[in-house]
Amino acid sequence: MIDWKNKFVVVTGAGSGIGRAMAVALVASGARVLACDIVEPALLSLADELGDAVQTHVCDMADPLAIEALGAAAVEQFGTIDAVFANAGVIANGPLIKASVAEFDWVFGVNVRGAWATMSTFARIMLQQDSGGRICVTASEHALGLQHAGAGIYTASKHAVLGLADVLRAELPPNIGISVFCPGLVATDLGNAPRPDGVAVPGERQRALGKAVQSQGMPASLAAQAALDGTARGDFLIVTHANALAAAQRRAAEIEAAFAAQAPASGDVARYDVNRIVSEILAAQKGS
């Protein structure tokens, strides 16, 4: 169990919503925080609120080179990085078949490329530390199954985040822990993130609907605390909303039914197991 007191922590997407609440909770627990966001005024407001316990860094989370610079700045500032919360994310709503290439590139650029670059950058830093560290990446209930239609690109991006994190925990040593934060509806301003050129701003009616829906969500402070507590415990999956389980159960039931009907287990189950095949090939190469 991690005690956040005197720990050095990086939080991305810290200018608003869950990320801001994470920074507030970490500082309240005695941590020092490097807060990152693309919106500088929001970071300055956070620093004014929290004082010297917070340093700020403006970063475009869709740019891997900028994230490498963030990692270097964190090491220069803190020396040791105890944890990183890769929380930055954006959403584009609307029917999937009407989505634009610009929307796809924006959402996947921040949510997937940004998550991968953040996790890999700080994993490399933590590999050089005897203490290791912890990485928590924010996915969503959408990573666990289809929660609702109308956010297809976002849903796909969060499935990808869970996949990246699952592979990363298999590739890294035990002293670098991986957590995937999968909150449900949280009262944030997610839908109003700054959009790059070419990505259409939602119309007034859509913005009003999104704001009304978001306002019904869990307080960001409660969601952020769940992420901190789960990361401190070493949980891989961190969940917050009981209603999200139904989508995961539907997905699991559909998978099990498909295998039962189309590829039932037999006495030769391991024949095509890639792990077994690779292991045998490597053993044969070593012995030759």
C-alpha positions as CSV (number, residue, x, y, z in Angstrom):
1,M,0.0,0.0,0.0
2,I,1.5,3.3,-1.1
3,D,1.5,6.3,1.3
4,W,1.4,9.3,-0.9
5,K,3.2,11.5,1.6
6,N,6.4,12.9,0.2
7,K,5.9,11.0,-3.1
8,F,6.7,12.6,-6.4
9,V,3.8,12.2,-8.8
10,V,3.0,13.3,-12.4
11,V,-0.6,13.9,-13.4
12,T,-1.6,14.6,-17.0
13,G,-4.9,16.3,-17.9
14,A,-4.6,18.1,-14.6
15,G,-6.2,21.3,-15.7
16,S,-9.8,20.2,-15.1
17,G,-12.1,17.4,-14.1
18,I,-10.6,14.1,-12.7
19,G,-7.0,15.2,-13.3
20,R,-7.4,18.4,-11.3
21,A,-9.1,16.5,-8.5
22,M,-6.2,14.0,-8.5
23,A,-3.7,16.8,-8.1
24,V,-5.8,18.3,-5.2
25,A,-6.1,14.9,-3.4
26,L,-2.4,14.1,-3.9
27,V,-1.3,17.4,-2.5
28,A,-3.7,17.0,0.4
29,S,-2.1,13.6,1.1
30,G,1.4,15.2,1.2
31,A,2.6,14.4,-2.3
32,R,4.5,16.8,-4.6
33,V,2.9,17.0,-8.1
34,L,4.0,17.9,-11.6
35,A,0.7,18.9,-13.2
36,C,0.4,18.7,-17.0
37,D,-2.2,20.0,-19.4
38,I,-2.5,21.7,-22.7
39,V,-4.4,24.6,-21.2
40,E,-1.9,26.8,-19.4
41,P,-4.4,29.1,-17.6
42,A,-6.0,26.1,-16.0
43,L,-2.6,24.9,-14.7
44,L,-1.8,28.4,-13.4
45,S,-5.1,28.4,-11.5
46,L,-4.3,25.0,-10.0
47,A,-0.9,26.2,-8.9
48,D,-2.3,29.3,-7.4
49,E,-4.7,27.1,-5.4
50,L,-2.3,24.5,-4.3
51,G,0.9,26.5,-3.8
52,D,4.5,25.2,-3.9
53,A,3.5,21.5,-3.8
54,V,2.6,21.8,-7.5
55,Q,4.8,22.5,-10.5
56,T,3.2,22.9,-13.9
57,H,4.1,21.8,-17.4
58,V,2.2,22.6,-20.6
59,C,2.1,19.6,-22.9
60,D,0.2,18.4,-25.9
61,M,-0.6,14.8,-25.0
62,A,-1.0,13.8,-28.6
63,D,2.7,14.6,-29.2
64,P,5.2,11.8,-28.1
65,L,8.1,14.2,-28.4
66,A,6.4,16.6,-26.0
67,I,5.7,13.7,-23.6
68,E,9.4,12.7,-23.7
69,A,10.2,16.3,-22.8
70,L,7.6,16.0,-19.9
71,G,9.5,13.0,-18.7
72,A,12.8,14.8,-18.8
73,A,11.3,17.8,-16.9
74,A,9.8,15.5,-14.3
75,V,13.2,13.9,-13.6
76,E,14.9,17.2,-13.5
77,Q,12.3,18.5,-11.1
78,F,11.9,15.5,-8.8
79,G,14.8,13.1,-9.5
80,T,12.7,10.1,-8.7
81,I,9.2,9.6,-10.1
82,D,7.1,7.5,-7.7
83,A,3.9,7.5,-9.8
84,V,2.3,8.9,-13.0
85,F,-1.4,9.3,-13.6
86,A,-1.8,9.2,-17.4
87,N,-5.3,10.8,-17.2
88,A,-5.5,13.2,-20.3
89,G,-8.4,12.3,-22.6
90,V,-10.9,13.8,-25.0
91,I,-14.2,12.8,-26.5
92,A,-16.1,13.3,-29.8
93,N,-19.8,12.3,-29.7
94,G,-22.1,11.4,-32.6
95,P,-23.0,8.5,-34.9
96,L,-19.9,6.5,-35.8
97,I,-20.6,6.6,-39.5
98,K,-20.7,10.4,-39.5
99,A,-17.4,10.8,-37.6
100,S,-14.6,12.6,-39.5
101,V,-11.0,11.6,-40.0
102,A,-10.0,14.7,-38.0
103,E,-12.1,13.6,-35.1
104,F,-10.7,10.1,-35.2
105,D,-7.1,11.4,-35.3
106,W,-7.7,13.8,-32.5
107,V,-9.3,11.3,-30.1
108,F,-6.9,8.5,-30.9
109,G,-4.0,10.9,-30.8
110,V,-4.7,12.0,-27.2
111,N,-6.4,8.9,-25.8
112,V,-4.3,6.2,-27.3
113,R,-1.0,7.6,-28.7
114,G,-0.8,9.9,-25.7
115,A,-1.5,7.1,-23.2
116,W,1.1,4.8,-24.8
117,A,3.7,7.6,-25.0
118,T,3.1,8.5,-21.3
119,M,3.2,5.0,-20.0
120,S,6.2,4.0,-22.1
121,T,8.1,7.2,-21.3
122,F,7.7,6.9,-17.5
123,A,8.1,3.1,-17.6
124,R,11.6,3.7,-19.0
125,I,12.3,6.2,-16.3
126,M,11.1,3.8,-13.6
127,L,13.2,1.0,-15.0
128,Q,16.2,3.0,-14.0
129,Q,15.0,3.4,-10.4
130,D,15.6,0.7,-7.8
131,S,12.2,1.7,-6.3
132,G,10.3,1.1,-9.6
133,G,7.0,3.0,-9.5
134,R,3.4,2.9,-10.4
135,I,1.6,3.9,-13.6
136,C,-2.2,4.5,-13.6
137,V,-3.8,5.2,-17.0
138,T,-7.4,6.5,-17.2
139,A,-9.5,4.4,-19.5
140,S,-13.2,4.4,-18.9
141,E,-16.2,2.1,-18.3
142,H,-16.2,2.1,-22.1
143,A,-13.1,-0.1,-22.0
144,L,-15.1,-2.9,-20.4
145,G,-17.9,-3.3,-23.0
146,L,-20.5,-1.3,-24.9
147,Q,-22.0,1.1,-22.4
148,H,-24.1,3.1,-25.0
149,A,-24.0,4.1,-28.6
150,G,-23.0,7.5,-29.8
151,A,-19.4,7.7,-28.7
152,G,-17.8,5.1,-31.0
153,I,-14.4,6.6,-31.5
154,Y,-14.1,7.3,-27.8
155,T,-15.2,3.7,-26.9
156,A,-12.7,2.2,-29.4
157,S,-9.9,4.4,-27.9
158,K,-10.6,3.2,-24.4
159,H,-10.6,-0.4,-25.5
160,A,-7.1,0.3,-26.9
161,V,-6.0,1.8,-23.6
162,L,-6.9,-1.3,-21.7
163,G,-5.1,-3.5,-24.2
164,L,-2.0,-1.4,-24.0
165,A,-2.0,-1.5,-20.2
166,D,-2.6,-5.3,-20.1
167,V,0.4,-5.9,-22.4
168,L,2.6,-3.4,-20.5
169,R,2.0,-5.1,-17.1
170,A,3.1,-8.4,-18.7
171,E,6.3,-6.9,-20.1
172,L,7.4,-4.9,-17.1
173,P,9.0,-6.2,-13.9
174,P,6.9,-6.5,-10.7
175,N,8.3,-3.4,-9.1
176,I,6.5,-1.3,-11.8
177,G,2.8,-1.6,-11.2
178,I,0.1,-0.9,-13.7
179,S,-3.4,0.2,-13.0
180,V,-6.3,1.0,-15.4
181,F,-8.8,3.4,-14.1
182,C,-12.3,2.7,-15.6
183,P,-14.7,5.3,-14.2
184,G,-18.3,5.7,-15.3
185,L,-20.1,9.0,-15.7
186,V,-18.2,11.7,-13.8
187,A,-19.2,15.4,-13.5
188,T,-16.4,16.9,-15.6
189,D,-16.1,19.2,-18.6
190,L,-14.8,16.4,-20.9
191,G,-16.9,17.4,-23.8
192,N,-15.5,20.9,-23.9
193,A,-11.8,20.2,-24.3
194,P,-10.0,22.5,-26.7
195,R,-10.3,21.1,-30.2
196,P,-7.6,21.4,-32.9
197,D,-8.2,22.9,-36.3
198,G,-10.4,20.7,-38.4
199,V,-12.3,19.2,-35.5
200,A,-15.8,20.6,-35.5
201,V,-17.2,22.2,-32.3
202,P,-20.5,20.6,-31.3
203,G,-23.6,22.7,-31.9
204,E,-25.3,24.5,-29.1
205,R,-28.0,21.8,-28.6
206,Q,-25.4,19.0,-28.4
207,R,-23.3,21.0,-26.0
208,A,-26.3,21.7,-23.8
209,L,-27.2,18.0,-23.8
210,G,-23.7,16.9,-23.0
211,K,-23.4,19.4,-20.1
212,A,-26.7,18.2,-18.7
213,V,-25.7,14.6,-18.8
214,Q,-22.2,15.2,-17.3
215,S,-23.8,17.3,-14.5
216,Q,-25.5,14.1,-13.3
217,G,-22.2,12.2,-12.9
218,M,-20.2,11.3,-9.8
219,P,-18.2,14.2,-8.3
220,A,-14.7,14.3,-9.8
221,S,-13.3,14.3,-6.2
222,L,-14.8,10.9,-5.5
223,A,-13.6,9.4,-8.8
224,A,-10.1,10.8,-8.3
225,Q,-9.9,9.4,-4.8
226,A,-10.9,6.0,-6.1
227,A,-8.0,6.1,-8.6
228,L,-5.5,7.1,-6.0
229,D,-6.7,4.4,-3.6
230,G,-6.7,1.7,-6.2
231,T,-3.3,2.7,-7.4
232,A,-2.0,2.7,-3.9
233,R,-3.4,-0.8,-3.3
234,G,-1.8,-2.1,-6.6
235,D,-5.1,-2.9,-8.3
236,F,-5.0,-3.6,-12.0
237,L,-8.6,-2.6,-12.7
238,I,-10.0,0.3,-10.8
239,V,-13.8,0.7,-11.2
240,T,-16.3,3.1,-9.7
241,H,-19.8,2.6,-11.1
242,A,-21.7,-0.6,-10.4
243,N,-23.9,-0.1,-13.5
244,A,-20.9,-0.5,-15.8
245,L,-20.6,-4.2,-14.9
246,A,-23.6,-5.1,-17.0
247,A,-21.8,-4.3,-20.3
248,A,-18.8,-6.3,-19.2
249,Q,-21.0,-9.3,-18.4
250,R,-22.8,-9.1,-21.7
251,R,-19.4,-9.0,-23.5
252,A,-18.1,-12.0,-21.5
253,A,-21.3,-14.0,-22.0
254,E,-21.2,-13.4,-25.8
255,I,-17.5,-14.5,-25.9
256,E,-18.2,-17.7,-24.0
257,A,-21.2,-18.5,-26.1
258,A,-19.2,-18.0,-29.3
259,F,-16.5,-20.4,-28.2
260,A,-18.9,-23.0,-26.9
261,A,-20.7,-23.0,-30.3
262,Q,-17.8,-22.5,-32.7
263,A,-14.5,-23.6,-31.0
264,P,-15.3,-25.9,-28.1
265,A,-12.4,-27.1,-26.0
266,S,-10.9,-30.4,-27.1
267,G,-7.9,-32.6,-26.1
268,D,-5.6,-30.5,-28.4
269,V,-6.4,-27.1,-26.8
270,A,-2.7,-26.1,-26.6
271,R,-1.9,-26.8,-30.3
272,Y,-2.1,-23.2,-31.4
273,D,-1.0,-21.6,-28.1
274,V,1.5,-18.9,-29.2
275,N,3.2,-18.8,-25.8
276,R,3.9,-22.6,-25.9
277,I,5.1,-22.4,-29.5
278,V,7.5,-19.5,-28.9
279,S,8.8,-21.2,-25.8
280,E,9.5,-24.4,-27.6
281,I,11.2,-22.6,-30.5
282,L,13.4,-20.6,-28.2
283,A,14.4,-23.7,-26.3
284,A,15.2,-25.6,-29.5
285,Q,17.3,-22.6,-30.7
286,K,19.2,-22.5,-27.4
287,G,19.9,-26.2,-27.5
288,S,21.2,-26.2,-31.1
